[in-house]
């Protein structure tokens, strides 16, 4: 009598197939882990670039609409049209942003609070109105500012003899652990 031939796989063939399947599975898991890490890094970097661009856009808009208008603080003391620190103090910039017909002028201040660059927008340029605070950059280690005067020189602080005079440009150097050192230049007002 004839016996039927064996159908199926031998033990060695099964072990080889399982080894290949295990190697493919391990490679797939490693690839998936790499993709997840890359995506998390990309999202973090895009968030940091977005934060920097938003801060730059607000500074461009505020400084571009700076008005040569004196203002008064909450105690009634006259403030210059533009106050520019060098980055060592809490107050970095203070200016009056000129308004259009629909939008009234407002006082804008930029401050460094700890490791955060904040923008404070006051409803009115004069008096002690409430401010809306917005965090523009976080993780800031240092900020340095310089101001371009009418003679083409760069000044470490803005303190002109004419309180209504604005600088022509502002240079902002920011340093953070995440972004490194970033240099930005902004035009101020209409360049008058």
GROMACS elastic network, one bead per residue, 0.5 to 0.9 nm:
[ bonds ]
;  ai    aj funct       b0    kb
    3     6     6  0.89078   500
    4     7     6  0.85522   500
    6     9     6  0.87560   500
    9    12     6  0.80718   500
    9    13     6  0.59816   500
    9    14     6  0.64378   500
   10    13     6  0.52615   500
   10    14     6  0.63737   500
   10    15     6  0.87936   500
   11    14     6  0.51266   500
   11    15     6  0.62332   500
   11    16     6  0.87048   500
   12    15     6  0.51419   500
   12    16     6  0.62496   500
   12    17     6  0.86465   500
   13    16     6  0.51999   500
   13    17     6  0.62012   500
   13    18     6  0.86644   500
   14    17     6  0.50796   500
   14    18     6  0.61086   500
   14    19     6  0.85452   500
   15    18     6  0.51344   500
   15    19     6  0.60968   500
   15    20     6  0.86537   500
   16    19     6  0.51096   500
   16    20     6  0.62580   500
   16    21     6  0.86145   500
   17    20     6  0.52174   500
   17    21     6  0.61465   500
   17    22     6  0.85989   500
   18    22     6  0.60319   500
   18    23     6  0.85821   500
   19    22     6  0.50746   500
   19    23     6  0.62151   500
   19    24     6  0.86769   500
   20    23     6  0.51380   500
   20    24     6  0.62440   500
   20    25     6  0.86175   500
   21    24     6  0.51522   500
   21    25     6  0.61430   500
   21    26     6  0.86533   500
   22    25     6  0.50401   500
   22    26     6  0.61231   500
   22    27     6  0.85752   500
   23    26     6  0.51374   500
   23    27     6  0.61717   500
   23    28     6  0.85849   500
   24    27     6  0.51164   500
   24    28     6  0.61433   500
   24    29     6  0.86942   500
   25    28     6  0.50370   500
   25    29     6  0.62182   500
   25    30     6  0.86161   500
   26    29     6  0.51514   500
   26    30     6  0.61505   500
   26    31     6  0.85679   500
   27    30     6  0.50996   500
   27    31     6  0.60911   500
   27    32     6  0.85620   500
   28    31     6  0.50878   500
   28    32     6  0.60908   500
   28    33     6  0.85669   500
   29    32     6  0.50730   500
   29    33     6  0.61104   500
   29    34     6  0.85944   500
   30    33     6  0.51301   500
   30    34     6  0.62155   500
   30    35     6  0.86866   500
   31    34     6  0.50955   500
   31    35     6  0.62157   500
   31    36     6  0.87257   500
   32    35     6  0.50756   500
   32    36     6  0.62531   500
   32    37     6  0.86984   500
   33    36     6  0.51971   500
   33    37     6  0.62594   500
   33    38     6  0.85973   500
   34    37     6  0.51855   500
   34    38     6  0.60706   500
   34    39     6  0.85423   500
   35    38     6  0.50788   500
   35    39     6  0.60632   500
   35    40     6  0.86174   500
   36    39     6  0.51271   500
   36    40     6  0.62308   500
   36    41     6  0.86770   500
   37    40     6  0.51606   500
   37    41     6  0.62059   500
   37    42     6  0.85636   500
   38    41     6  0.51236   500
   38    42     6  0.60458   500
   38    43     6  0.85811   500
   39    42     6  0.50179   500
   39    43     6  0.61092   500
   39    44     6  0.85912   500
   40    43     6  0.51724   500
   40    44     6  0.62292   500
   40    45     6  0.86776   500
   41    44     6  0.51333   500
   41    45     6  0.61622   500
   41    46     6  0.85251   500
   42    45     6  0.51540   500
   42    46     6  0.59856   500
   42    47     6  0.84491   500
   43    46     6  0.51021   500
   43    47     6  0.60566   500
   43    48     6  0.86516   500
   44    47     6  0.51048   500
   44    48     6  0.63205   500
   44    49     6  0.87552   500
   45    48     6  0.50765   500
   45    49     6  0.61940   500
   45    50     6  0.84671   500
   45   178     6  0.85479   500
   45   179     6  0.87653   500
   46    49     6  0.50886   500
   46    50     6  0.59423   500
   46    51     6  0.84698   500
   47    50     6  0.50078   500
   47    51     6  0.60675   500
   47    52     6  0.86191   500
   48    51     6  0.50640   500
   48    52     6  0.62629   500
   48    53     6  0.86545   500
   48   137     6  0.86012   500
   48   178     6  0.76506   500
   48   179     6  0.72595   500
   49    52     6  0.50792   500
   49    53     6  0.61373   500
   49    54     6  0.86061   500
   49   179     6  0.81935   500
   50    53     6  0.50423   500
   50    54     6  0.60722   500
   50    55     6  0.85357   500
   51    54     6  0.52253   500
   51    55     6  0.62299   500
   51    56     6  0.86092   500
   51   136     6  0.66051   500
   51   137     6  0.62625   500
   51   138     6  0.85739   500
   52    55     6  0.51968   500
   52    56     6  0.61456   500
   52    57     6  0.86192   500
   52   136     6  0.76631   500
   52   137     6  0.67803   500
   52   179     6  0.88132   500
   53    57     6  0.60240   500
   53    58     6  0.86179   500
   54    57     6  0.50667   500
   54    58     6  0.62477   500
   54    59     6  0.85904   500
   54   136     6  0.71721   500
   54   137     6  0.89515   500
   55    58     6  0.52757   500
   55    59     6  0.61614   500
   55    60     6  0.85226   500
   55   117     6  0.88795   500
   55   135     6  0.88845   500
   55   136     6  0.52296   500
   55   137     6  0.68962   500
   56    59     6  0.51088   500
   56    60     6  0.59694   500
   56    61     6  0.85424   500
   56   136     6  0.89527   500
   56   184     6  0.78776   500
   56   186     6  0.85884   500
   57    60     6  0.50591   500
   57    61     6  0.61615   500
   57    62     6  0.85853   500
   58    61     6  0.51113   500
   58    62     6  0.60031   500
   58    63     6  0.83809   500
   58   119     6  0.88431   500
   58   136     6  0.87540   500
   59    62     6  0.51382   500
   59    63     6  0.58033   500
   59    64     6  0.80099   500
   59   186     6  0.74261   500
   60    63     6  0.54189   500
   60    64     6  0.56782   500
   60    65     6  0.84417   500
   60   185     6  0.89011   500
   60   186     6  0.59353   500
   60   187     6  0.72834   500
   60   188     6  0.81922   500
   61    64     6  0.51439   500
   61    65     6  0.62227   500
   61    66     6  0.86487   500
   61    97     6  0.89123   500
   62    65     6  0.53466   500
   62    66     6  0.61607   500
   62    95     6  0.83240   500
   62    96     6  0.85281   500
   62    97     6  0.60283   500
   62    98     6  0.87364   500
   62   108     6  0.76126   500
   62   188     6  0.83928   500
   62   189     6  0.86757   500
   63    67     6  0.87738   500
   63    95     6  0.80366   500
   63    97     6  0.75035   500
   63   169     6  0.84875   500
   63   170     6  0.83807   500
   63   186     6  0.69986   500
   63   187     6  0.66042   500
   63   189     6  0.60545   500
   64    67     6  0.88252   500
   64    97     6  0.84229   500
   64   186     6  0.77667   500
   64   187     6  0.60492   500
   64   190     6  0.69411   500
   65    96     6  0.82869   500
   65    97     6  0.53237   500
   65    98     6  0.55439   500
   65    99     6  0.78601   500
   65   188     6  0.72439   500
   65   189     6  0.51404   500
   65   190     6  0.75329   500
   66    69     6  0.85371   500
   66    81     6  0.83519   500
   66    82     6  0.80815   500
   66    95     6  0.63494   500
   66    96     6  0.57057   500
   66    98     6  0.58840   500
   66   166     6  0.79520   500
   66   188     6  0.63148   500
   66   190     6  0.80698   500
   67    70     6  0.86715   500
   67    81     6  0.70462   500
   67    82     6  0.84864   500
   67    95     6  0.75825   500
   67    96     6  0.56690   500
   67    97     6  0.56704   500
   67    98     6  0.50894   500
   67    99     6  0.87531   500
   67   105     6  0.86259   500
   67   164     6  0.85599   500
   67   166     6  0.79880   500
   67   188     6  0.89906   500
   67   189     6  0.63597   500
   67   190     6  0.85249   500
   68    80     6  0.86117   500
   68    81     6  0.52817   500
   68    82     6  0.75858   500
   68    95     6  0.86535   500
   68    96     6  0.75609   500
   68    98     6  0.85891   500
   68   163     6  0.84625   500
   68   165     6  0.61294   500
   68   166     6  0.63817   500
   68   189     6  0.82124   500
   69    80     6  0.76846   500
   69    82     6  0.84215   500
   69    95     6  0.85315   500
   69    96     6  0.65258   500
   69    97     6  0.88196   500
   69    98     6  0.83569   500
   69   163     6  0.87862   500
   69   164     6  0.60171   500
   69   165     6  0.88265   500
   70    78     6  0.67637   500
   70    79     6  0.58297   500
   70    80     6  0.51701   500
   70    82     6  0.81543   500
   70    95     6  0.88418   500
   70    96     6  0.77316   500
   70   125     6  0.86141   500
   70   126     6  0.88373   500
   70   163     6  0.72617   500
   70   164     6  0.62006   500
   71    76     6  0.88775   500
   71    77     6  0.82874   500
   71    78     6  0.57683   500
   71    79     6  0.51479   500
   71    80     6  0.67274   500
   71    81     6  0.66737   500
   71    95     6  0.87753   500
   71    96     6  0.74724   500
   71   107     6  0.80929   500
   71   125     6  0.58046   500
   71   126     6  0.52611   500
   71   127     6  0.81712   500
   72    75     6  0.75742   500
   72    76     6  0.51977   500
   72    77     6  0.52540   500
   72    79     6  0.54706   500
   72    80     6  0.86702   500
   72   125     6  0.72267   500
   72   127     6  0.57942   500
   72   128     6  0.86883   500
   73    76     6  0.52926   500
   73    77     6  0.55442   500
   73    78     6  0.66696   500
   73    79     6  0.67467   500
   73   125     6  0.83365   500
   73   126     6  0.59937   500
   73   127     6  0.50002   500
   73   128     6  0.63002   500
   74    77     6  0.75239   500
   74   126     6  0.73791   500
   74   129     6  0.78939   500
   75   127     6  0.72148   500
   75   128     6  0.78667   500
   76   126     6  0.80997   500
   76   127     6  0.67229   500
   79    82     6  0.81518   500
   79    83     6  0.81741   500
   79   163     6  0.79185   500
   80    83     6  0.63806   500
   80    94     6  0.88218   500
   80    95     6  0.81038   500
   80   159     6  0.88023   500
   80   162     6  0.84837   500
   80   164     6  0.60901   500
   80   165     6  0.83132   500
   81    94     6  0.80151   500
   81    95     6  0.57749   500
   81    96     6  0.63245   500
   81   163     6  0.60956   500
   81   165     6  0.68923   500
   81   166     6  0.70815   500
   82    93     6  0.74152   500
   82    94     6  0.57628   500
   82    96     6  0.72488   500
   82   158     6  0.75879   500
   82   159     6  0.84975   500
   82   163     6  0.76210   500
   82   164     6  0.73280   500
   82   165     6  0.73882   500
   82   166     6  0.60558   500
   82   167     6  0.80998   500
   83    91     6  0.88073   500
   83    92     6  0.79074   500
   83    93     6  0.55363   500
   83    95     6  0.64104   500
   83   157     6  0.83184   500
   83   158     6  0.62068   500
   83   159     6  0.72423   500
   83   166     6  0.89958   500
   84    87     6  0.87754   500
   84    91     6  0.82179   500
   84    92     6  0.59888   500
   84    94     6  0.66836   500
   84    95     6  0.86498   500
   84   145     6  0.78772   500
   84   146     6  0.82557   500
   84   147     6  0.77291   500
   84   156     6  0.85401   500
   84   157     6  0.54899   500
   84   159     6  0.73984   500
   85    88     6  0.73442   500
   85    89     6  0.71057   500
   85    90     6  0.88356   500
   85    91     6  0.67444   500
   85    93     6  0.62414   500
   85    94     6  0.89248   500
   85   144     6  0.86656   500
   85   145     6  0.69235   500
   85   146     6  0.82936   500
   85   156     6  0.74713   500
   85   158     6  0.66395   500
   85   159     6  0.89558   500
   86    89     6  0.75440   500
   86    92     6  0.67800   500
   86    93     6  0.89923   500
   86   143     6  0.80666   500
   86   144     6  0.56438   500
   86   146     6  0.65610   500
   86   155     6  0.89205   500
   86   156     6  0.54734   500
   86   157     6  0.52382   500
   86   158     6  0.83420   500
   87    90     6  0.75085   500
   87    91     6  0.77389   500
   87    92     6  0.56819   500
   87   112     6  0.80204   500
   87   142     6  0.75636   500
   87   143     6  0.52236   500
   87   145     6  0.58673   500
   87   157     6  0.89181   500
   88    91     6  0.84992   500
   88    92     6  0.80726   500
   88   142     6  0.85370   500
   88   143     6  0.78068   500
   88   144     6  0.76542   500
   89    92     6  0.67665   500
   89   111     6  0.83340   500
   89   112     6  0.76248   500
   90   110     6  0.86076   500
   90   111     6  0.53295   500
   90   112     6  0.50394   500
   90   113     6  0.63795   500
   90   114     6  0.85893   500
   91    94     6  0.75669   500
   91   109     6  0.73336   500
   91   110     6  0.62854   500
   91   112     6  0.66163   500
   91   113     6  0.88669   500
   92   109     6  0.74836   500
   92   110     6  0.54468   500
   92   111     6  0.52735   500
   92   112     6  0.69216   500
   92   143     6  0.87039   500
   92   144     6  0.88929   500
   92   145     6  0.78552   500
   93   108     6  0.79827   500
   93   109     6  0.54720   500
   93   110     6  0.50316   500
   93   111     6  0.70849   500
   94   107     6  0.72328   500
   94   108     6  0.56674   500
   94   110     6  0.64567   500
   94   111     6  0.88745   500
   95   106     6  0.85136   500
   95   107     6  0.58383   500
   95   108     6  0.54296   500
   95   109     6  0.65384   500
   95   125     6  0.87562   500
   96   105     6  0.67291   500
   96   106     6  0.56719   500
   96   108     6  0.60534   500
   96   109     6  0.87751   500
   96   125     6  0.62649   500
   97   104     6  0.88243   500
   97   105     6  0.55777   500
   97   106     6  0.54071   500
   97   107     6  0.61001   500
   97   108     6  0.66751   500
   97   125     6  0.83283   500
   97   189     6  0.89627   500
   98   103     6  0.84628   500
   98   104     6  0.72219   500
   98   106     6  0.68890   500
   98   107     6  0.88599   500
   99   102     6  0.74952   500
   99   106     6  0.72909   500
  100   104     6  0.64070   500
  100   105     6  0.77053   500
  101   104     6  0.70694   500
  103   106     6  0.88010   500
  104   123     6  0.83828   500
  104   124     6  0.77381   500
  105   123     6  0.80692   500
  105   124     6  0.66127   500
  105   125     6  0.63888   500
  106   121     6  0.69750   500
  106   122     6  0.58176   500
  106   123     6  0.55377   500
  106   126     6  0.82826   500
  107   120     6  0.82523   500
  107   121     6  0.60952   500
  107   122     6  0.51673   500
  107   123     6  0.71148   500
  107   124     6  0.61919   500
  107   126     6  0.76414   500
  108   119     6  0.71086   500
  108   120     6  0.57196   500
  108   122     6  0.62443   500
  108   125     6  0.81626   500
  108   131     6  0.88999   500
  109   118     6  0.82057   500
  109   119     6  0.58048   500
  109   120     6  0.50580   500
  109   121     6  0.66158   500
  109   122     6  0.82970   500
  110   117     6  0.70170   500
  110   118     6  0.56475   500
  110   120     6  0.62338   500
  110   121     6  0.88986   500
  111   116     6  0.81872   500
  111   117     6  0.58431   500
  111   118     6  0.52197   500
  111   119     6  0.65112   500
  111   120     6  0.77839   500
  112   115     6  0.68410   500
  112   116     6  0.56979   500
  112   118     6  0.62026   500
  112   140     6  0.85216   500
  112   142     6  0.89267   500
  112   143     6  0.81461   500
  113   116     6  0.52595   500
  113   117     6  0.64148   500
  113   118     6  0.70140   500
  114   117     6  0.82576   500
  114   139     6  0.87865   500
  114   140     6  0.81139   500
  114   141     6  0.86075   500
  115   137     6  0.82482   500
  115   138     6  0.58988   500
  115   139     6  0.50721   500
  115   141     6  0.60657   500
  115   142     6  0.80786   500
  115   176     6  0.88007   500
  116   135     6  0.65227   500
  116   136     6  0.73160   500
  116   137     6  0.55873   500
  116   139     6  0.62451   500
  116   140     6  0.59001   500
  116   141     6  0.87626   500
  117   134     6  0.85866   500
  117   135     6  0.59740   500
  117   136     6  0.55387   500
  117   137     6  0.50519   500
  117   138     6  0.65000   500
  117   139     6  0.87774   500
  117   140     6  0.71895   500
  117   143     6  0.88831   500
  118   133     6  0.65456   500
  118   134     6  0.55063   500
  118   136     6  0.55722   500
  118   137     6  0.72647   500
  118   138     6  0.89112   500
  119   132     6  0.80064   500
  119   133     6  0.56458   500
  119   134     6  0.51677   500
  119   135     6  0.64204   500
  119   136     6  0.68306   500
  120   131     6  0.56921   500
  120   132     6  0.54917   500
  120   134     6  0.64954   500
  120   135     6  0.89290   500
  121   124     6  0.87280   500
  121   130     6  0.84219   500
  121   131     6  0.52186   500
  121   132     6  0.51852   500
  121   133     6  0.65895   500
  121   134     6  0.84055   500
  122   125     6  0.67673   500
  122   126     6  0.89013   500
  122   128     6  0.83625   500
  122   129     6  0.60262   500
  122   130     6  0.59620   500
  122   132     6  0.65212   500
  122   133     6  0.89588   500
  123   126     6  0.89559   500
  123   129     6  0.61799   500
  123   130     6  0.68159   500
  123   131     6  0.67826   500
  123   132     6  0.82781   500
  124   127     6  0.72024   500
  124   128     6  0.82527   500
  124   129     6  0.63570   500
  124   130     6  0.87431   500
  125   128     6  0.87944   500
  125   129     6  0.83739   500
  126   129     6  0.77927   500
  128   131     6  0.88288   500
  135   138     6  0.72642   500
  137   140     6  0.67949   500
  138   176     6  0.83158   500
  139   175     6  0.87585   500
  139   176     6  0.57590   500
  139   177     6  0.68242   500
  139   178     6  0.73116   500
  139   179     6  0.89859   500
  140   143     6  0.74610   500
  140   174     6  0.70000   500
  140   175     6  0.59703   500
  140   177     6  0.74164   500
  140   178     6  0.87040   500
  140   179     6  0.89864   500
  141   174     6  0.76630   500
  141   175     6  0.55066   500
  141   177     6  0.72279   500
  142   173     6  0.80876   500
  142   174     6  0.58288   500
  142   175     6  0.51925   500
  142   176     6  0.70368   500
  143   172     6  0.70085   500
  143   173     6  0.56101   500
  143   175     6  0.64296   500
  144   156     6  0.85075   500
  144   171     6  0.80885   500
  144   172     6  0.59129   500
  144   173     6  0.50479   500
  144   174     6  0.65235   500
  144   175     6  0.88082   500
  145   155     6  0.87840   500
  145   156     6  0.65622   500
  145   157     6  0.75455   500
  145   170     6  0.69323   500
  145   171     6  0.55812   500
  145   173     6  0.63817   500
  145   174     6  0.87911   500
  146   154     6  0.59905   500
  146   155     6  0.54789   500
  146   157     6  0.64573   500
  146   158     6  0.80176   500
  146   169     6  0.84388   500
  146   170     6  0.58109   500
  146   171     6  0.51120   500
  146   172     6  0.68326   500
  146   173     6  0.87019   500
  147   153     6  0.81049   500
  147   154     6  0.52958   500
  147   155     6  0.50240   500
  147   156     6  0.64611   500
  147   157     6  0.67360   500
  147   158     6  0.63526   500
  147   167     6  0.59781   500
  147   168     6  0.73866   500
  147   169     6  0.58776   500
  147   171     6  0.63578   500
  148   151     6  0.80718   500
  148   152     6  0.61029   500
  148   153     6  0.56592   500
  148   155     6  0.63437   500
  148   158     6  0.89010   500
  148   167     6  0.55951   500
  148   168     6  0.53699   500
  148   169     6  0.50506   500
  148   170     6  0.63215   500
  148   171     6  0.80003   500
  149   152     6  0.55107   500
  149   153     6  0.56101   500
  149   154     6  0.63538   500
  149   155     6  0.71019   500
  149   158     6  0.86971   500
  149   160     6  0.89920   500
  149   166     6  0.82527   500
  149   167     6  0.52977   500
  149   168     6  0.59126   500
  149   169     6  0.76968   500
  150   153     6  0.74620   500
  150   167     6  0.72701   500
  150   168     6  0.67130   500
  151   154     6  0.89012   500
  152   168     6  0.87142   500
  154   157     6  0.89766   500
  154   170     6  0.89307   500
  154   171     6  0.88703   500
  155   158     6  0.65979   500
  155   159     6  0.89009   500
  158   166     6  0.84947   500
  158   167     6  0.74461   500
  159   162     6  0.84663   500
  159   163     6  0.78770   500
  160   163     6  0.62915   500
  160   164     6  0.84520   500
  160   165     6  0.67177   500
  160   166     6  0.83007   500
  160   167     6  0.88492   500
  161   164     6  0.88567   500
  161   165     6  0.81804   500
  162   165     6  0.55240   500
  163   166     6  0.83592   500
  165   192     6  0.88879   500
  166   169     6  0.86760   500
  166   188     6  0.71841   500
  166   189     6  0.74545   500
  166   191     6  0.83371   500
  166   192     6  0.82465   500
  167   170     6  0.72164   500
  167   187     6  0.85242   500
  167   188     6  0.63985   500
  167   189     6  0.83509   500
  167   191     6  0.81550   500
  168   186     6  0.87250   500
  168   187     6  0.61078   500
  168   188     6  0.53031   500
  168   189     6  0.74627   500
  168   190     6  0.84580   500
  168   191     6  0.56682   500
  168   192     6  0.79407   500
  169   185     6  0.69085   500
  169   186     6  0.54511   500
  169   188     6  0.51081   500
  169   189     6  0.86282   500
  169   191     6  0.84786   500
  170   184     6  0.82853   500
  170   185     6  0.57735   500
  170   186     6  0.51880   500
  170   187     6  0.65043   500
  170   188     6  0.70458   500
  171   183     6  0.71135   500
  171   184     6  0.57983   500
  171   186     6  0.64607   500
  172   182     6  0.80475   500
  172   183     6  0.57710   500
  172   184     6  0.52351   500
  172   185     6  0.63629   500
  172   186     6  0.81260   500
  173   181     6  0.69149   500
  173   182     6  0.56653   500
  173   184     6  0.64919   500
  173   185     6  0.88731   500
  174   179     6  0.88855   500
  174   180     6  0.80037   500
  174   181     6  0.56953   500
  174   182     6  0.52957   500
  174   183     6  0.65773   500
  174   184     6  0.84660   500
  175   178     6  0.86902   500
  175   179     6  0.71336   500
  175   180     6  0.53728   500
  175   182     6  0.63313   500
  175   183     6  0.88907   500
  176   179     6  0.54341   500
  176   180     6  0.50618   500
  176   181     6  0.65551   500
  176   182     6  0.85443   500
  177   180     6  0.55774   500
  177   181     6  0.85791   500
  179   182     6  0.73087   500
  187   190     6  0.82424   500
  187   191     6  0.76549   500
  188   191     6  0.64711   500
  189   192     6  0.75235   500
